[in-house]
Amino acid sequence: MAYPQLITSFHRHNDNGTFDSICKHCFLTIASVRDERQLASLERAHVCDPVQLYQIENGVRFRDSSPL
């Protein structure tokens, strides 16, 4: 039995013709490519940074590390 794959990123089509894949958990741009079909393998290889996930979960700003 095949299980549905959870969607953990979304794709953005840019004005210059490239496609970005953005992680829904850590908000990192995983990749930017010209052929959207290339994103699947790059997304599978992505691992969220645990420090960044901690900061997101605890309301810490990315740039200056001060609380929101």
Predicted model as a PDB file, atoms N, CA, C, CB and O in Angstrom, pLDDT in the B-factor column:
MODEL        1                                                                  
ATOM      1  N   MET A   1       0.840  -1.172   0.000  1.00 50.00           N  
ATOM      2  CA  MET A   1       0.000   0.000   0.000  1.00 50.00           C  
ATOM      3  C   MET A   1       0.890   1.243   0.000  1.00 50.00           C  
ATOM      4  CB  MET A   1      -0.958  -0.006   1.216  1.00 50.00           C  
ATOM      5  O   MET A   1       1.834   1.333   0.785  1.00 50.00           O  
ATOM      6  N   ALA A   2       0.602   2.162  -0.845  1.00 52.00           N  
ATOM      7  CA  ALA A   2       1.366   3.411  -0.917  1.00 52.00           C  
ATOM      8  C   ALA A   2       0.765   4.432   0.032  1.00 52.00           C  
ATOM      9  CB  ALA A   2       1.391   3.967  -2.364  1.00 52.00           C  
ATOM     10  O   ALA A   2      -0.453   4.595   0.112  1.00 52.00           O  
ATOM     11  N   TYR A   3       1.645   5.112   0.746  1.00 50.00           N  
ATOM     12  CA  TYR A   3       1.200   6.157   1.653  1.00 50.00           C  
ATOM     13  C   TYR A   3       1.399   7.516   0.994  1.00 50.00           C  
ATOM     14  CB  TYR A   3       1.959   6.082   3.000  1.00 50.00           C  
ATOM     15  O   TYR A   3       2.388   7.726   0.292  1.00 50.00           O  
ATOM     16  N   PRO A   4       0.474   8.429   1.212  1.00 53.00           N  
ATOM     17  CA  PRO A   4       0.642   9.755   0.604  1.00 53.00           C  
ATOM     18  C   PRO A   4       1.845  10.464   1.214  1.00 53.00           C  
ATOM     19  CB  PRO A   4      -0.634  10.610   0.788  1.00 53.00           C  
ATOM     20  O   PRO A   4       2.097  10.363   2.415  1.00 53.00           O  
ATOM     21  N   GLN A   5       2.570  11.171   0.383  1.00 55.00           N  
ATOM     22  CA  GLN A   5       3.736  11.905   0.838  1.00 55.00           C  
ATOM     23  C   GLN A   5       3.279  13.272   1.352  1.00 55.00           C  
ATOM     24  CB  GLN A   5       4.788  12.053  -0.305  1.00 55.00           C  
ATOM     25  O   GLN A   5       2.521  13.977   0.687  1.00 55.00           O  
ATOM     26  N   LEU A   6       3.747  13.626   2.526  1.00 67.00           N  
ATOM     27  CA  LEU A   6       3.403  14.923   3.076  1.00 67.00           C  
ATOM     28  C   LEU A   6       4.108  16.013   2.288  1.00 67.00           C  
ATOM     29  CB  LEU A   6       3.773  15.001   4.565  1.00 67.00           C  
ATOM     30  O   LEU A   6       5.284  15.886   1.947  1.00 67.00           O  
ATOM     31  N   ILE A   7       3.390  17.074   2.005  1.00 70.00           N  
ATOM     32  CA  ILE A   7       3.983  18.194   1.289  1.00 70.00           C  
ATOM     33  C   ILE A   7       4.667  19.081   2.323  1.00 70.00           C  
ATOM     34  CB  ILE A   7       2.905  18.995   0.462  1.00 70.00           C  
ATOM     35  O   ILE A   7       4.015  19.654   3.196  1.00 70.00           O  
ATOM     36  N   THR A   8       5.990  19.186   2.214  1.00 88.00           N  
ATOM     37  CA  THR A   8       6.746  19.948   3.194  1.00 88.00           C  
ATOM     38  C   THR A   8       7.383  21.191   2.597  1.00 88.00           C  
ATOM     39  CB  THR A   8       7.806  19.082   3.810  1.00 88.00           C  
ATOM     40  O   THR A   8       8.162  21.877   3.259  1.00 88.00           O  
ATOM     41  N   SER A   9       7.053  21.477   1.355  1.00 95.00           N  
ATOM     42  CA  SER A   9       7.593  22.684   0.734  1.00 95.00           C  
ATOM     43  C   SER A   9       6.571  23.213  -0.265  1.00 95.00           C  
ATOM     44  CB  SER A   9       8.962  22.399   0.037  1.00 95.00           C  
ATOM     45  O   SER A   9       5.647  22.509  -0.672  1.00 95.00           O  
ATOM     46  N   PHE A  10       6.759  24.454  -0.643  1.00 95.00           N  
ATOM     47  CA  PHE A  10       5.920  25.000  -1.697  1.00 95.00           C  
ATOM     48  C   PHE A  10       6.817  25.605  -2.763  1.00 95.00           C  
ATOM     49  CB  PHE A  10       4.926  26.054  -1.138  1.00 95.00           C  
ATOM     50  O   PHE A  10       7.968  25.951  -2.496  1.00 95.00           O  
ATOM     51  N   HIS A  11       6.291  25.729  -3.953  1.00 96.00           N  
ATOM     52  CA  HIS A  11       7.050  26.231  -5.090  1.00 96.00           C  
ATOM     53  C   HIS A  11       6.586  27.627  -5.460  1.00 96.00           C  
ATOM     54  CB  HIS A  11       6.914  25.289  -6.290  1.00 96.00           C  
ATOM     55  O   HIS A  11       5.399  27.951  -5.421  1.00 96.00           O  
ATOM     56  N   ARG A  12       7.558  28.433  -5.818  1.00 97.00           N  
ATOM     57  CA  ARG A  12       7.273  29.799  -6.265  1.00 97.00           C  
ATOM     58  C   ARG A  12       7.883  29.966  -7.650  1.00 97.00           C  
ATOM     59  CB  ARG A  12       7.841  30.873  -5.256  1.00 97.00           C  
ATOM     60  O   ARG A  12       9.055  29.651  -7.857  1.00 97.00           O  
ATOM     61  N   HIS A  13       7.097  30.457  -8.593  1.00 97.00           N  
ATOM     62  CA  HIS A  13       7.585  30.717  -9.954  1.00 97.00           C  
ATOM     63  C   HIS A  13       8.009  32.176 -10.013  1.00 97.00           C  
ATOM     64  CB  HIS A  13       6.484  30.396 -11.046  1.00 97.00           C  
ATOM     65  O   HIS A  13       7.192  33.071  -9.798  1.00 97.00           O  
ATOM     66  N   ASN A  14       9.270  32.418 -10.300  1.00 97.00           N  
ATOM     67  CA  ASN A  14       9.831  33.767 -10.307  1.00 97.00           C  
ATOM     68  C   ASN A  14       9.722  34.420 -11.680  1.00 97.00           C  
ATOM     69  CB  ASN A  14      11.284  33.730  -9.869  1.00 97.00           C  
ATOM     70  O   ASN A  14       9.560  33.742 -12.694  1.00 97.00           O  
ATOM     71  N   ASP A  15       9.814  35.735 -11.695  1.00 97.00           N  
ATOM     72  CA  ASP A  15       9.734  36.505 -12.939  1.00 97.00           C  
ATOM     73  C   ASP A  15      10.833  36.137 -13.935  1.00 97.00           C  
ATOM     74  CB  ASP A  15       9.808  37.985 -12.631  1.00 97.00           C  
ATOM     75  O   ASP A  15      10.644  36.265 -15.144  1.00 97.00           O  
ATOM     76  N   ASN A  16      11.989  35.676 -13.425  1.00 97.00           N  
ATOM     77  CA  ASN A  16      13.100  35.333 -14.313  1.00 97.00           C  
ATOM     78  C   ASN A  16      13.002  33.913 -14.879  1.00 97.00           C  
ATOM     79  CB  ASN A  16      14.406  35.488 -13.571  1.00 97.00           C  
ATOM     80  O   ASN A  16      13.919  33.445 -15.554  1.00 97.00           O  
ATOM     81  N   GLY A  17      11.882  33.229 -14.599  1.00 97.00           N  
ATOM     82  CA  GLY A  17      11.667  31.894 -15.148  1.00 97.00           C  
ATOM     83  C   GLY A  17      12.126  30.753 -14.258  1.00 97.00           C  
ATOM     84  O   GLY A  17      11.930  29.587 -14.604  1.00 97.00           O  
ATOM     85  N   THR A  18      12.733  31.063 -13.116  1.00 98.00           N  
ATOM     86  CA  THR A  18      13.179  30.005 -12.205  1.00 98.00           C  
ATOM     87  C   THR A  18      12.069  29.640 -11.234  1.00 98.00           C  
ATOM     88  CB  THR A  18      14.436  30.444 -11.434  1.00 98.00           C  
ATOM     89  O   THR A  18      11.098  30.378 -11.063  1.00 98.00           O  
ATOM     90  N   PHE A  19      12.232  28.493 -10.606  1.00 98.00           N  
ATOM     91  CA  PHE A  19      11.312  28.010  -9.588  1.00 98.00           C  
ATOM     92  C   PHE A  19      12.076  27.855  -8.284  1.00 98.00           C  
ATOM     93  CB  PHE A  19      10.652  26.666 -10.013  1.00 98.00           C  
ATOM     94  O   PHE A  19      13.170  27.291  -8.264  1.00 98.00           O  
ATOM     95  N   ASP A  20      11.501  28.355  -7.190  1.00 98.00           N  
ATOM     96  CA  ASP A  20      12.080  28.181  -5.865  1.00 98.00           C  
ATOM     97  C   ASP A  20      11.277  27.140  -5.108  1.00 98.00           C  
ATOM     98  CB  ASP A  20      12.116  29.520  -5.089  1.00 98.00           C  
ATOM     99  O   ASP A  20      10.059  27.048  -5.259  1.00 98.00           O  
ATOM    100  N   SER A  21      11.964  26.364  -4.300  1.00 97.00           N  
ATOM    101  CA  SER A  21      11.309  25.470  -3.366  1.00 97.00           C  
ATOM    102  C   SER A  21      11.599  26.002  -1.975  1.00 97.00           C  
ATOM    103  CB  SER A  21      11.794  23.985  -3.535  1.00 97.00           C  
ATOM    104  O   SER A  21      12.757  26.203  -1.610  1.00 97.00           O  
ATOM    105  N   ILE A  22      10.532  26.236  -1.187  1.00 97.00           N  
ATOM    106  CA  ILE A  22      10.675  26.814   0.138  1.00 97.00           C  
ATOM    107  C   ILE A  22      10.094  25.845   1.163  1.00 97.00           C  
ATOM    108  CB  ILE A  22       9.976  28.201   0.221  1.00 97.00           C  
ATOM    109  O   ILE A  22       8.958  25.387   1.037  1.00 97.00           O  
ATOM    110  N   CYS A  23      10.893  25.549   2.170  1.00 96.00           N  
ATOM    111  CA  CYS A  23      10.489  24.615   3.219  1.00 96.00           C  
ATOM    112  C   CYS A  23       9.402  25.241   4.074  1.00 96.00           C  
ATOM    113  CB  CYS A  23      11.695  24.209   4.089  1.00 96.00           C  
ATOM    114  O   CYS A  23       9.540  26.383   4.514  1.00 96.00           O  
ATOM    115  N   LYS A  24       8.318  24.503   4.317  1.00 95.00           N  
ATOM    116  CA  LYS A  24       7.205  25.004   5.123  1.00 95.00           C  
ATOM    117  C   LYS A  24       7.516  24.968   6.618  1.00 95.00           C  
ATOM    118  CB  LYS A  24       5.950  24.193   4.840  1.00 95.00           C  
ATOM    119  O   LYS A  24       6.775  25.539   7.418  1.00 95.00           O  
ATOM    120  N   HIS A  25       8.591  24.310   6.996  1.00 92.00           N  
ATOM    121  CA  HIS A  25       8.933  24.201   8.417  1.00 92.00           C  
ATOM    122  C   HIS A  25       9.960  25.246   8.846  1.00 92.00           C  
ATOM    123  CB  HIS A  25       9.465  22.808   8.720  1.00 92.00           C  
ATOM    124  O   HIS A  25       9.762  25.939   9.844  1.00 92.00           O  
ATOM    125  N   CYS A  26      11.056  25.361   8.097  1.00 93.00           N  
ATOM    126  CA  CYS A  26      12.133  26.282   8.494  1.00 93.00           C  
ATOM    127  C   CYS A  26      12.201  27.521   7.607  1.00 93.00           C  
ATOM    128  CB  CYS A  26      13.471  25.564   8.458  1.00 93.00           C  
ATOM    129  O   CYS A  26      12.991  28.429   7.867  1.00 93.00           O  
ATOM    130  N   PHE A  27      11.387  27.562   6.572  1.00 93.00           N  
ATOM    131  CA  PHE A  27      11.280  28.705   5.657  1.00 93.00           C  
ATOM    132  C   PHE A  27      12.541  28.966   4.834  1.00 93.00           C  
ATOM    133  CB  PHE A  27      10.946  29.937   6.439  1.00 93.00           C  
ATOM    134  O   PHE A  27      12.688  30.040   4.252  1.00 93.00           O  
ATOM    135  N   LEU A  28      13.431  28.013   4.783  1.00 94.00           N  
ATOM    136  CA  LEU A  28      14.635  28.129   3.969  1.00 94.00           C  
ATOM    137  C   LEU A  28      14.297  27.895   2.504  1.00 94.00           C  
ATOM    138  CB  LEU A  28      15.711  27.133   4.440  1.00 94.00           C  
ATOM    139  O   LEU A  28      13.474  27.036   2.185  1.00 94.00           O  
ATOM    140  N   THR A  29      14.926  28.652   1.614  1.00 97.00           N  
ATOM    141  CA  THR A  29      14.822  28.353   0.191  1.00 97.00           C  
ATOM    142  C   THR A  29      15.719  27.152  -0.067  1.00 97.00           C  
ATOM    143  CB  THR A  29      15.229  29.591  -0.707  1.00 97.00           C  
ATOM    144  O   THR A  29      16.944  27.253   0.005  1.00 97.00           O  
ATOM    145  N   ILE A  30      15.108  26.026  -0.366  1.00 96.00           N  
ATOM    146  CA  ILE A  30      15.838  24.778  -0.556  1.00 96.00           C  
ATOM    147  C   ILE A  30      16.638  24.814  -1.846  1.00 96.00           C  
ATOM    148  CB  ILE A  30      14.878  23.590  -0.563  1.00 96.00           C  
ATOM    149  O   ILE A  30      17.795  24.393  -1.879  1.00 96.00           O  
ATOM    150  N   ALA A  31      16.020  25.316  -2.907  1.00 97.00           N  
ATOM    151  CA  ALA A  31      16.685  25.353  -4.207  1.00 97.00           C  
ATOM    152  C   ALA A  31      15.977  26.331  -5.120  1.00 97.00           C  
ATOM    153  CB  ALA A  31      16.724  23.955  -4.846  1.00 97.00           C  
ATOM    154  O   ALA A  31      14.810  26.668  -4.922  1.00 97.00           O  
ATOM    155  N   SER A  32      16.710  26.777  -6.125  1.00 98.00           N  
ATOM    156  CA  SER A  32      16.163  27.616  -7.184  1.00 98.00           C  
ATOM    157  C   SER A  32      16.672  27.038  -8.504  1.00 98.00           C  
ATOM    158  CB  SER A  32      16.580  29.140  -7.006  1.00 98.00           C  
ATOM    159  O   SER A  32      17.877  26.989  -8.749  1.00 98.00           O  
ATOM    160  N   VAL A  33      15.737  26.601  -9.351  1.00 98.00           N  
ATOM    161  CA  VAL A  33      16.106  25.905 -10.586  1.00 98.00           C  
ATOM    162  C   VAL A  33      15.272  26.412 -11.762  1.00 98.00           C  
ATOM    163  CB  VAL A  33      15.926  24.382 -10.422  1.00 98.00           C  
ATOM    164  O   VAL A  33      14.242  27.058 -11.571  1.00 98.00           O  
ATOM    165  N   ARG A  34      15.719  26.117 -12.955  1.00 98.00           N  
ATOM    166  CA  ARG A  34      14.958  26.504 -14.155  1.00 98.00           C  
ATOM    167  C   ARG A  34      13.879  25.481 -14.500  1.00 98.00           C  
ATOM    168  CB  ARG A  34      15.902  26.677 -15.348  1.00 98.00           C  
ATOM    169  O   ARG A  34      12.843  25.836 -15.061  1.00 98.00           O  
ATOM    170  N   ASP A  35      14.115  24.219 -14.170  1.00 97.00           N  
ATOM    171  CA  ASP A  35      13.173  23.149 -14.479  1.00 97.00           C  
ATOM    172  C   ASP A  35      12.549  22.664 -13.174  1.00 97.00           C  
ATOM    173  CB  ASP A  35      13.877  21.974 -15.237  1.00 97.00           C  
ATOM    174  O   ASP A  35      13.236  22.066 -12.346  1.00 97.00           O  
ATOM    175  N   GLU A  36      11.258  22.913 -12.982  1.00 96.00           N  
ATOM    176  CA  GLU A  36      10.585  22.585 -11.729  1.00 96.00           C  
ATOM    177  C   GLU A  36      10.705  21.102 -11.364  1.00 96.00           C  
ATOM    178  CB  GLU A  36       9.124  22.968 -11.819  1.00 96.00           C  
ATOM    179  O   GLU A  36      10.652  20.746 -10.187  1.00 96.00           O  
ATOM    180  N   ARG A  37      10.866  20.250 -12.361  1.00 96.00           N  
ATOM    181  CA  ARG A  37      10.987  18.809 -12.092  1.00 96.00           C  
ATOM    182  C   ARG A  37      12.244  18.467 -11.295  1.00 96.00           C  
ATOM    183  CB  ARG A  37      10.992  18.035 -13.400  1.00 96.00           C  
ATOM    184  O   ARG A  37      12.310  17.408 -10.671  1.00 96.00           O  
ATOM    185  N   GLN A  38      13.231  19.345 -11.310  1.00 97.00           N  
ATOM    186  CA  GLN A  38      14.470  19.108 -10.565  1.00 97.00           C  
ATOM    187  C   GLN A  38      14.293  19.282  -9.055  1.00 97.00           C  
ATOM    188  CB  GLN A  38      15.554  20.046 -11.059  1.00 97.00           C  
ATOM    189  O   GLN A  38      15.135  18.830  -8.278  1.00 97.00           O  
ATOM    190  N   LEU A  39      13.228  19.919  -8.643  1.00 96.00           N  
ATOM    191  CA  LEU A  39      13.061  20.239  -7.232  1.00 96.00           C  
ATOM    192  C   LEU A  39      12.819  19.020  -6.347  1.00 96.00           C  
ATOM    193  CB  LEU A  39      11.928  21.193  -7.072  1.00 96.00           C  
ATOM    194  O   LEU A  39      13.248  19.011  -5.193  1.00 96.00           O  
ATOM    195  N   ALA A  40      12.157  18.013  -6.847  1.00 95.00           N  
ATOM    196  CA  ALA A  40      11.786  16.856  -6.023  1.00 95.00           C  
ATOM    197  C   ALA A  40      12.995  16.211  -5.348  1.00 95.00           C  
ATOM    198  CB  ALA A  40      11.069  15.821  -6.874  1.00 95.00           C  
ATOM    199  O   ALA A  40      12.956  15.953  -4.145  1.00 95.00           O  
ATOM    200  N   SER A  41      14.045  15.951  -6.080  1.00 95.00           N  
ATOM    201  CA  SER A  41      15.213  15.297  -5.480  1.00 95.00           C  
ATOM    202  C   SER A  41      15.921  16.222  -4.495  1.00 95.00           C  
ATOM    203  CB  SER A  41      16.194  14.849  -6.572  1.00 95.00           C  
ATOM    204  O   SER A  41      16.443  15.762  -3.479  1.00 95.00           O  
ATOM    205  N   LEU A  42      15.943  17.514  -4.783  1.00 96.00           N  
ATOM    206  CA  LEU A  42      16.571  18.473  -3.872  1.00 96.00           C  
ATOM    207  C   LEU A  42      15.759  18.617  -2.580  1.00 96.00           C  
ATOM    208  CB  LEU A  42      16.722  19.844  -4.560  1.00 96.00           C  
ATOM    209  O   LEU A  42      16.327  18.775  -1.500  1.00 96.00           O  
ATOM    210  N   GLU A  43      14.454  18.562  -2.698  1.00 95.00           N  
ATOM    211  CA  GLU A  43      13.592  18.634  -1.518  1.00 95.00           C  
ATOM    212  C   GLU A  43      13.763  17.403  -0.638  1.00 95.00           C  
ATOM    213  CB  GLU A  43      12.126  18.781  -1.934  1.00 95.00           C  
ATOM    214  O   GLU A  43      13.758  17.518   0.588  1.00 95.00           O  
ATOM    215  N   ARG A  44      13.912  16.244  -1.233  1.00 93.00           N  
ATOM    216  CA  ARG A  44      14.105  15.024  -0.445  1.00 93.00           C  
ATOM    217  C   ARG A  44      15.406  15.062   0.344  1.00 93.00           C  
ATOM    218  CB  ARG A  44      14.089  13.800  -1.354  1.00 93.00           C  
ATOM    219  O   ARG A  44      15.498  14.452   1.409  1.00 93.00           O  
ATOM    220  N   ALA A  45      16.407  15.763  -0.158  1.00 94.00           N  
ATOM    221  CA  ALA A  45      17.705  15.835   0.506  1.00 94.00           C  
ATOM    222  C   ALA A  45      17.753  16.907   1.604  1.00 94.00           C  
ATOM    223  CB  ALA A  45      18.786  16.109  -0.519  1.00 94.00           C  
ATOM    224  O   ALA A  45      18.695  16.946   2.395  1.00 94.00           O  
ATOM    225  N   HIS A  46      16.740  17.772   1.648  1.00 94.00           N  
ATOM    226  CA  HIS A  46      16.750  18.878   2.612  1.00 94.00           C  
ATOM    227  C   HIS A  46      16.539  18.391   4.033  1.00 94.00           C  
ATOM    228  CB  HIS A  46      15.682  19.896   2.258  1.00 94.00           C  
ATOM    229  O   HIS A  46      15.688  17.540   4.292  1.00 94.00           O  
ATOM    230  N   VAL A  47      17.327  18.943   4.958  1.00 94.00           N  
ATOM    231  CA  VAL A  47      17.164  18.697   6.391  1.00 94.00           C  
ATOM    232  C   VAL A  47      17.116  20.066   7.073  1.00 94.00           C  
ATOM    233  CB  VAL A  47      18.338  17.793   6.973  1.00 94.00           C  
ATOM    234  O   VAL A  47      18.020  20.886   6.913  1.00 94.00           O  
ATOM    235  N   CYS A  48      16.059  20.291   7.825  1.00 94.00           N  
ATOM    236  CA  CYS A  48      15.919  21.570   8.524  1.00 94.00           C  
ATOM    237  C   CYS A  48      16.999  21.716   9.591  1.00 94.00           C  
ATOM    238  CB  CYS A  48      14.519  21.690   9.160  1.00 94.00           C  
ATOM    239  O   CYS A  48      17.386  20.739  10.232  1.00 94.00           O  
ATOM    240  N   ASP A  49      17.480  22.943   9.775  1.00 93.00           N  
ATOM    241  CA  ASP A  49      18.454  23.268  10.814  1.00 93.00           C  
ATOM    242  C   ASP A  49      17.726  23.286  12.160  1.00 93.00           C  
ATOM    243  CB  ASP A  49      19.155  24.648  10.527  1.00 93.00           C  
ATOM    244  O   ASP A  49      16.794  24.069  12.339  1.00 93.00           O  
ATOM    245  N   PRO A  50      18.136  22.432  13.117  1.00 93.00           N  
ATOM    246  CA  PRO A  50      17.423  22.375  14.394  1.00 93.00           C  
ATOM    247  C   PRO A  50      17.471  23.696  15.178  1.00 93.00           C  
ATOM    248  CB  PRO A  50      18.001  21.268  15.244  1.00 93.00           C  
ATOM    249  O   PRO A  50      16.526  24.011  15.902  1.00 93.00           O  
ATOM    250  N   VAL A  51      18.539  24.458  15.046  1.00 92.00           N  
ATOM    251  CA  VAL A  51      18.631  25.751  15.729  1.00 92.00           C  
ATOM    252  C   VAL A  51      17.578  26.706  15.164  1.00 92.00           C  
ATOM    253  CB  VAL A  51      20.059  26.357  15.579  1.00 92.00           C  
ATOM    254  O   VAL A  51      16.896  27.405  15.913  1.00 92.00           O  
ATOM    255  N   GLN A  52      17.455  26.728  13.861  1.00 89.00           N  
ATOM    256  CA  GLN A  52      16.471  27.605  13.236  1.00 89.00           C  
ATOM    257  C   GLN A  52      15.053  27.177  13.621  1.00 89.00           C  
ATOM    258  CB  GLN A  52      16.637  27.598  11.701  1.00 89.00           C  
ATOM    259  O   GLN A  52      14.204  28.032  13.870  1.00 89.00           O  
ATOM    260  N   LEU A  53      14.786  25.887  13.673  1.00 91.00           N  
ATOM    261  CA  LEU A  53      13.464  25.407  14.090  1.00 91.00           C  
ATOM    262  C   LEU A  53      13.168  25.830  15.529  1.00 91.00           C  
ATOM    263  CB  LEU A  53      13.378  23.869  13.958  1.00 91.00           C  
ATOM    264  O   LEU A  53      12.050  26.239  15.841  1.00 91.00           O  
ATOM    265  N   TYR A  54      14.167  25.730  16.399  1.00 92.00           N  
ATOM    266  CA  TYR A  54      14.001  26.161  17.791  1.00 92.00           C  
ATOM    267  C   TYR A  54      13.650  27.652  17.841  1.00 92.00           C  
ATOM    268  CB  TYR A  54      15.292  25.879  18.610  1.00 92.00           C  
ATOM    269  O   TYR A  54      12.753  28.061  18.579  1.00 92.00           O  
ATOM    270  N   GLN A  55      14.364  28.457  17.053  1.00 91.00           N  
ATOM    271  CA  GLN A  55      14.106  29.894  17.039  1.00 91.00           C  
ATOM    272  C   GLN A  55      12.697  30.199  16.551  1.00 91.00           C  
ATOM    273  CB  GLN A  55      15.127  30.607  16.161  1.00 91.00           C  
ATOM    274  O   GLN A  55      12.021  31.066  17.103  1.00 91.00           O  
ATOM    275  N   ILE A  56      12.259  29.502  15.536  1.00 90.00           N  
ATOM    276  CA  ILE A  56      10.899  29.708  15.005  1.00 90.00           C  
ATOM    277  C   ILE A  56       9.866  29.343  16.056  1.00 90.00           C  
ATOM    278  CB  ILE A  56      10.671  28.870  13.721  1.00 90.00           C  
ATOM    279  O   ILE A  56       8.915  30.090  16.284  1.00 90.00           O  
ATOM    280  N   GLU A  57      10.050  28.192  16.698  1.00 91.00           N  
ATOM    281  CA  GLU A  57       9.087  27.709  17.687  1.00 91.00           C  
ATOM    282  C   GLU A  57       9.029  28.599  18.922  1.00 91.00           C  
ATOM    283  CB  GLU A  57       9.433  26.294  18.096  1.00 91.00           C  
ATOM    284  O   GLU A  57       8.002  28.652  19.599  1.00 91.00           O  
ATOM    285  N   ASN A  58      10.119  29.298  19.221  1.00 92.00           N  
ATOM    286  CA  ASN A  58      10.187  30.102  20.435  1.00 92.00           C  
ATOM    287  C   ASN A  58      10.118  31.600  20.180  1.00 92.00           C  
ATOM    288  CB  ASN A  58      11.444  29.787  21.171  1.00 92.00           C  
ATOM    289  O   ASN A  58      10.392  32.398  21.077  1.00 92.00           O  
ATOM    290  N   GLY A  59       9.752  31.987  18.961  1.00 88.00           N  
ATOM    291  CA  GLY A  59       9.546  33.389  18.652  1.00 88.00           C  
ATOM    292  C   GLY A  59      10.802  34.233  18.667  1.00 88.00           C  
ATOM    293  O   GLY A  59      10.749  35.423  18.976  1.00 88.00           O  
ATOM    294  N   VAL A  60      11.929  33.629  18.337  1.00 84.00           N  
ATOM    295  CA  VAL A  60      13.181  34.374  18.279  1.00 84.00           C  
ATOM    296  C   VAL A  60      13.393  34.839  16.851  1.00 84.00           C  
ATOM    297  CB  VAL A  60      14.382  33.510  18.770  1.00 84.00           C  
ATOM    298  O   VAL A  60      13.237  34.065  15.907  1.00 84.00           O  
ATOM    299  N   ARG A  61      13.748  36.107  16.697  1.00 71.00           N  
ATOM    300  CA  ARG A  61      13.994  36.647  15.356  1.00 71.00           C  
ATOM    301  C   ARG A  61      15.259  36.036  14.783  1.00 71.00           C  
ATOM    302  CB  ARG A  61      14.108  38.191  15.391  1.00 71.00           C  
ATOM    303  O   ARG A  61      16.203  35.731  15.512  1.00 71.00           O  
ATOM    304  N   PHE A  62      15.269  35.860  13.467  1.00 60.00           N  
ATOM    305  CA  PHE A  62      16.398  35.230  12.795  1.00 60.00           C  
ATOM    306  C   PHE A  62      17.649  36.105  12.797  1.00 60.00           C  
ATOM    307  CB  PHE A  62      16.020  34.890  11.376  1.00 60.00           C  
ATOM    308  O   PHE A  62      18.750  35.607  13.028  1.00 60.00           O  
ATOM    309  N   ARG A  63      17.492  37.381  12.546  1.00 61.00           N  
ATOM    310  CA  ARG A  63      18.644  38.251  12.350  1.00 61.00           C  
ATOM    311  C   ARG A  63      19.341  38.649  13.637  1.00 61.00           C  
ATOM    312  CB  ARG A  63      18.222  39.474  11.628  1.00 61.00           C  
ATOM    313  O   ARG A  63      20.564  38.546  13.734  1.00 61.00           O  
ATOM    314  N   ASP A  64      18.583  39.102  14.630  1.00 56.00           N  
ATOM    315  CA  ASP A  64      19.226  39.641  15.822  1.00 56.00           C  
ATOM    316  C   ASP A  64      19.038  38.768  17.073  1.00 56.00           C  
ATOM    317  CB  ASP A  64      18.695  41.019  16.090  1.00 56.00           C  
ATOM    318  O   ASP A  64      19.539  39.109  18.145  1.00 56.00           O  
ATOM    319  N   SER A  65      18.332  37.667  16.942  1.00 51.00           N  
ATOM    320  CA  SER A  65      18.112  36.704  18.027  1.00 51.00           C  
ATOM    321  C   SER A  65      17.414  37.307  19.241  1.00 51.00           C  
ATOM    322  CB  SER A  65      19.427  36.117  18.457  1.00 51.00           C  
ATOM    323  O   SER A  65      17.504  36.743  20.331  1.00 51.00           O  
ATOM    324  N   SER A  66      16.722  38.434  19.090  1.00 53.00           N  
ATOM    325  CA  SER A  66      15.976  38.988  20.205  1.00 53.00           C  
ATOM    326  C   SER A  66      14.540  38.476  20.160  1.00 53.00           C  
ATOM    327  CB  SER A  66      16.010  40.532  20.178  1.00 53.00           C  
ATOM    328  O   SER A  66      14.017  38.213  19.077  1.00 53.00           O  
ATOM    329  N   PRO A  67      13.898  38.332  21.308  1.00 55.00           N  
ATOM    330  CA  PRO A  67      12.510  37.836  21.306  1.00 55.00           C  
ATOM    331  C   PRO A  67      11.598  38.792  20.548  1.00 55.00           C  
ATOM    332  CB  PRO A  67      11.995  37.651  22.751  1.00 55.00           C  
ATOM    333  O   PRO A  67      11.844  39.996  20.479  1.00 55.00           O  
ATOM    334  N   LEU A  68      10.544  38.224  19.985  1.00 52.00           N  
ATOM    335  CA  LEU A  68       9.555  39.036  19.259  1.00 52.00           C  
ATOM    336  C   LEU A  68       8.768  39.913  20.194  1.00 52.00           C  
ATOM    337  CB  LEU A  68       8.604  38.150  18.473  1.00 52.00           C  
ATOM    338  O   LEU A  68       7.895  40.660  19.753  1.00 52.00           O  
TER     339      LEU A  68                                                      
ENDMDL                                                                          
END                                                                             
